[in-house]
Amino acid sequence: MGNTKETVQKDTKISRRNFLGTAAAAAAFTIVPRHVLGGAGVQAPSDTLNVAGVGIGGQGGSNLRACAGAGANIVALCDCDEKYLTQVGNSYPNAAKYKDFREMLEKQKDIEAVIVATPDHSHAVIAMAAMRRGKHVYVQKPMVKYVWEARMLTEAARKYKVVTQMGNQGHSQSSVKTFEKMVADNVIGDITEAHAWTNRPIWPQGVNMPPQEIPVPEGMNWDLWIGPAPFRPYAQFPDVNNTRGGGMQTYAPFNWRGWWDFGCGALGDMACHVLDCAFSGLKLKYPTNVEACASPVNAQTFPMASIIRFEFPAREGMPPLKLSWYDGGLKPARPALLDNPELRIGTAQSCTIFIGTKGIIRTGEYGDSPTILPRELMQEFQNANPTTTPGRGNFMGAVGSAAAGERTGRGTGGMGGAGGMGGRGMGMGRGMSRMSSHESNWMDACKAGKPADAVSNFDYSGPFTESVVMGCLALKFLDQKLIWDGENMTFTNNANATAYAKPTYREGWSLDM
């Protein structure tokens, strides 16, 4: 199934291998027009990309559809659950099907690029196995579960010169560039604080009782699903925070996110989206320290709510930054520049506010709609950048609508929703221009053989992910300020925390570069 064999023709004087080598050398000096290779209206072979998906339900299925829509040839599907192989396989009848990614990579030689959309705990081993074989990789966020894994994948991408992309799709929206322009123009002065929050978790966390073992669903290879994590039986557990409608829940396909062994909790799930503008626009890399406080933490699951604080050093002319993360219903103090007391800060799904010496900037869940307060600064920025177009506009409602007249703040969510910091005011939308989809950007870079062209390649998303999962680690060491030496991947004041930055894999699993 999907096994490609090399055919050797013994009765010819020139072997197939030599012929292909000669042809490749000739191609290096020849540019063949697309219409010659493919004919009018036909996609040339050089314009296709053979893509395989590992973890093909949910987000993985969405990534496959985006790649197929952009012209990819979906050649292989891999999932340890037969249900998804059957469901998704109907859309790609010519794709080979596998349950074990190791078998797929060993057997099927025509794969050029691999999408990894499994649970967090197995991202690293699958991506590394693909990169070792020279395959380009698109890895869902968070890129990995542990700090050390992120560093290893970043170094492997450089070593193997493959094209990489983390699945924080907001980074392909031009709103990120709009925010970067705001920072470069110093529109709110020096930014010294940032506060970000999310409505997650929307899955059970704070489960403080042993799960109850139940039979593995028919068609699922549970041992493969567990992968490098410590083995445990398939089980059910109570939805203690009533996020999934109550009752009993199981690990797969969704609720694994709240379990220490498999997921990265609310921070790991959303920070790679919500904090994207912060890391890109403020040129963040390694924090100097991290500290967490939370509702009760147990050995099984992430807490129901947490606050995680990072400090970053001065960099490239920017002052030190204090960055705070809130989840589980917790939020920062009301910004002083929110001048209408009737507007609330509380009902959005996720967003970030940046505090400068002259004003604040707000960005949405995916970095969308960067908007400035005071309103006069927003107007000045728009006047100086007339090509910037209003978009979804989910920021300030009445506060953000100086040019359009006062409005009620009834919007699509934003920072408030009805009566809150939402509405269709002067939000910047997606920024100065539309960009192609995140998957298309990755595919274009793969076909061009240019790793730097992928906007969220591991040189960017690797250090970003290190900081995110470091915040998860801090939840294991509550109310302690962990001092981080980023270059050496060491907590200088806590050897136990340093040890936790690197996983111990189950026997038979490793992350060999």
Long-range contacts (C-beta under 8 A, 24 or more apart in sequence): 1-96, 1-97, 1-98, 1-107, 2-75, 2-76, 2-96, 2-98, 2-104, 2-107, 2-108, 3-107, 3-108, 4-107, 4-108, 4-109, 4-110, 43-71, 46-447, 47-71, 47-447, 48-72, 48-73, 49-73, 49-112, 49-113, 49-443, 49-446, 49-447, 50-75, 50-110, 50-111, 50-112, 50-113, 51-75, 51-111, 51-112, 51-113, 51-114, 51-115, 51-443, 52-76, 52-77, 52-78, 52-104, 52-108, 52-111, 52-113, 52-114, 52-115, 53-77, 53-78, 53-88, 53-114, 53-115, 53-117, 54-78, 54-79, 54-101, 54-104, 54-114, 54-115, 54-116, 54-117, 54-118, 54-126, 55-79, 55-115, 55-116, 55-117, 55-118, 55-119, 55-140, 56-84, 56-85, 56-88, 56-117, 57-81, 57-83, 57-84, 57-87, 57-88, 57-253, 58-117, 58-253, 58-254, 59-117, 59-140, 59-167, 60-115, 60-117, 60-118, 60-140, 61-88, 63-115, 63-117, 63-138, 63-140, 63-167, 63-439, 64-88, 64-91, 64-92, 64-115, 65-91, 66-437, 66-438, 66-439, 66-440, 67-115, 67-439, 67-443, 68-92, 70-437, 70-439, 70-440, 70-443, 71-443, 72-113, 72-443, 75-108, 75-110, 75-111, 76-104, 76-108, 76-111, 78-104, 80-220, 80-221, 80-222, 80-224, 80-225, 81-217, 81-219, 81-220, 81-221, 81-225, 81-252, 81-253, 82-218, 82-219, 82-220, 83-217, 83-219, 83-220, 99-221, 99-224, 100-221, 100-224, 101-126, 101-129, 102-129, 105-129, 105-130, 105-133, 105-135, 111-135, 112-136, 112-446, 113-137, 113-138, 113-163, 113-442, 113-443, 113-446, 114-138, 115-140, 116-140, 117-167, 118-227, 119-225, 119-252, 119-256, 119-257, 119-262, 119-263, 120-144, 120-145, 120-256, 120-257, 120-262, 120-263, 120-264, 120-268, 121-145, 121-227, 121-228, 121-229, 121-261, 121-262, 121-263, 122-227, 122-228, 122-229, 123-149, 124-149, 124-152, 124-153, 124-228, 124-511, 125-227, 125-228, 125-505, 125-509, 125-510, 125-511, 127-153, 128-152, 128-153, 128-156, 128-511, 128-512, 128-513, 131-156, 131-157, 131-160, 131-162, 131-164, 132-156, 132-160, 132-512, 132-513, 134-160, 134-162, 135-162, 136-162, 136-163, 136-164, 136-442, 136-445, 136-446, 137-162, 137-163, 137-164, 137-165, 138-164, 138-165, 138-167, 138-439, 138-442, 139-164, 139-165, 139-166, 139-167, 140-166, 140-167, 141-166, 141-167, 141-168, 141-269, 141-272, 141-273, 141-465, 142-166, 142-264, 142-268, 142-269, 142-271, 142-272, 142-465, 142-468, 142-469, 143-272, 143-458, 143-461, 143-462, 143-465, 144-465, 144-469, 145-263, 145-264, 145-268, 145-469, 145-503, 146-469, 146-501, 146-502, 146-503, 147-466, 147-469, 147-470, 147-473, 147-489, 147-501, 147-502, 148-489, 148-501, 148-502, 148-503, 149-503, 149-511, 150-462, 150-463, 150-465, 150-466, 150-469, 151-462, 151-466, 151-489, 152-511, 152-513, 153-458, 153-462, 154-458, 154-459, 154-462, 154-463, 155-513, 156-513, 157-451, 157-457, 157-458, 157-459, 157-462, 158-459, 159-513, 161-451, 162-451, 163-442, 163-445, 163-446, 163-449, 163-450, 163-451, 163-453, 163-454, 163-457, 164-451, 164-454, 164-457, 164-458, 164-461, 165-438, 165-439, 165-441, 165-442, 165-445, 165-454, 165-455, 165-456, 165-457, 165-461, 166-272, 166-456, 166-458, 166-461, 166-464, 166-465, 167-438, 167-456, 168-272, 168-273, 168-276, 168-438, 168-456, 168-461, 169-273, 169-366, 169-437, 169-438, 170-273, 170-276, 170-365, 170-366, 170-367, 170-368, 171-276, 171-280, 171-367, 171-438, 171-455, 171-456, 172-435, 172-436, 172-437, 172-438, 172-441, 172-455, 172-456, 173-366, 173-367, 173-368, 173-430, 173-431, 173-435, 174-430, 174-431, 174-432, 174-433, 174-434, 174-435, 175-277, 175-363, 175-364, 175-366, 175-367, 175-368, 175-369, 175-370, 175-391, 175-428, 175-429, 175-430, 175-431, 176-276, 176-277, 176-280, 176-281, 176-367, 176-431, 177-431, 177-432, 178-370, 178-388, 178-428, 178-431, 178-432, 179-277, 179-280, 179-281, 179-361, 179-363, 179-367, 179-370, 179-431, 180-277, 180-280, 180-281, 181-385, 181-432, 182-281, 182-361, 182-370, 182-372, 182-381, 183-281, 183-282, 185-381, 185-384, 187-356, 187-358, 187-359, 187-361, 187-372, 187-377, 187-380, 187-381, 188-354, 188-356, 188-357, 188-358, 188-359, 188-360, 188-361, 188-372, 188-377, 189-356, 189-357, 189-358, 189-359, 190-318, 190-319, 190-356, 190-357, 191-282, 191-318, 191-319, 191-321, 191-354, 191-355, 191-356, 191-361, 192-319, 192-320, 192-321, 192-322, 192-355, 192-356, 192-357, 193-321, 193-322, 193-323, 193-324, 193-354, 193-355, 194-278, 194-282, 194-321, 194-322, 194-323, 194-324, 194-352, 194-353, 194-354, 194-355, 195-323, 195-324, 195-326, 195-332, 195-352, 195-353, 195-355, 196-271, 196-274, 196-275, 196-278, 196-323, 196-324, 196-325, 196-326, 196-350, 196-351, 196-352, 196-353, 197-274, 197-325, 197-326, 197-327, 197-330, 197-331, 197-332, 197-348, 197-350, 197-351, 198-266, 198-269, 198-270, 198-271, 198-274, 198-326, 198-327, 198-349, 198-350, 198-365, 199-329, 199-348, 199-349, 199-350, 200-265, 200-266, 200-269, 200-270, 200-327, 200-328, 200-350, 201-241, 201-243, 201-257, 201-258, 201-265, 201-266, 201-269, 201-302, 201-304, 201-327, 201-328, 202-243, 202-244, 203-243, 203-244, 203-249, 203-254, 203-255, 203-257, 203-258, 204-237, 204-238, 204-239, 204-240, 204-241, 204-243, 204-244, 204-249, 204-255, 204-258, 204-301, 205-240, 205-241, 205-258, 205-265, 205-266, 205-301, 205-302, 205-303, 205-304, 205-328, 206-240, 206-241, 206-295, 206-296, 206-298, 206-301, 206-302, 206-303, 206-304, 207-237, 207-238, 207-240, 207-258, 207-298, 207-300, 207-301, 208-240, 208-296, 208-298, 208-300, 208-301, 209-237, 209-238, 210-300, 211-235, 211-236, 211-237, 211-300, 212-236, 212-237, 212-248, 214-250, 217-252, 220-252, 225-252, 226-506, 227-506, 227-509, 228-503, 228-505, 228-506, 228-509, 229-261, 229-262, 229-506, 230-261, 230-506, 231-506, 232-261, 241-304, 258-301, 258-302, 259-300, 259-301, 259-302, 260-299, 260-300, 260-301, 260-302, 263-302, 264-468, 264-469, 264-472, 265-302, 265-303, 265-306, 265-327, 265-472, 265-475, 266-302, 266-306, 266-327, 266-328, 267-306, 267-308, 267-325, 267-327, 267-468, 267-471, 267-472, 268-468, 268-469, 268-472, 270-327, 270-350, 270-365, 271-325, 271-468, 271-471, 272-461, 272-464, 272-465, 272-468, 273-350, 273-365, 273-366, 273-367, 274-350, 274-351, 274-352, 274-365, 275-323, 275-325, 275-352, 275-464, 275-468, 276-366, 276-367, 276-464, 277-352, 277-363, 277-367, 277-370, 278-323, 278-352, 278-354, 279-460, 279-464, 279-467, 280-367, 280-460, 282-312, 282-318, 282-321, 282-354, 283-315, 283-316, 283-318, 284-312, 284-315, 284-321, 284-323, 284-464, 284-467, 285-312, 285-315, 285-463, 285-486, 286-312, 286-463, 286-466, 286-467, 286-484, 286-486, 286-487, 287-311, 287-312, 287-323, 287-467, 287-470, 287-484, 287-486, 288-312, 288-313, 288-483, 288-484, 289-481, 289-482, 289-483, 289-484, 290-467, 290-470, 290-471, 290-473, 290-474, 290-481, 290-482, 290-484, 291-474, 291-479, 291-480, 291-481, 291-482, 292-471, 292-474, 292-475, 292-477, 292-478, 292-479, 293-478, 293-479, 294-475, 294-478, 295-328, 297-475, 297-476, 297-478, 302-472, 302-475, 303-328, 303-475, 304-328, 305-329, 305-330, 306-330, 306-475, 308-471, 308-474, 308-475, 310-467, 310-471, 325-471, 335-360, 335-373, 337-373, 337-374, 338-373, 338-399, 338-421, 339-373, 339-374, 339-399, 340-398, 340-399, 342-419, 343-396, 343-397, 343-398, 343-399, 343-409, 343-416, 343-419, 343-420, 343-421, 344-416, 344-419, 344-420, 344-421, 345-415, 345-416, 345-420, 345-421, 346-416, 346-420, 347-413, 347-415, 347-416, 347-417, 347-420, 347-422, 348-394, 348-413, 348-414, 348-415, 348-416, 348-417, 348-420, 348-421, 348-422, 349-413, 351-414, 351-415, 362-395, 362-396, 362-415, 362-421, 364-392, 364-394, 364-395, 364-414, 368-392, 368-394, 368-427, 368-429, 368-430, 369-393, 369-394, 369-395, 369-414, 369-427, 369-428, 369-429, 370-427, 370-428, 370-431, 371-395, 371-396, 371-400, 371-425, 371-426, 371-427, 371-428, 373-399, 373-400, 375-399, 375-400, 375-402, 375-426, 376-402, 378-402, 378-426, 379-403, 379-426, 382-426, 385-432, 387-432, 387-433, 388-428, 388-431, 388-432, 389-429, 389-432, 390-426, 390-427, 390-428, 390-429, 391-427, 391-428, 391-429, 391-430, 391-431, 392-427, 392-429, 392-430, 393-423, 393-424, 393-425, 393-426, 393-427, 393-429, 394-422, 394-423, 394-424, 394-427, 395-421, 395-422, 395-423, 395-425, 395-426, 395-427, 396-421, 396-423, 396-425, 396-426, 396-427, 397-421, 397-422, 397-423, 397-424, 397-425, 398-423, 398-425, 399-425, 400-425, 400-426, 400-427, 401-425, 401-426, 402-426, 470-501, 473-497, 473-500, 473-501, 476-500
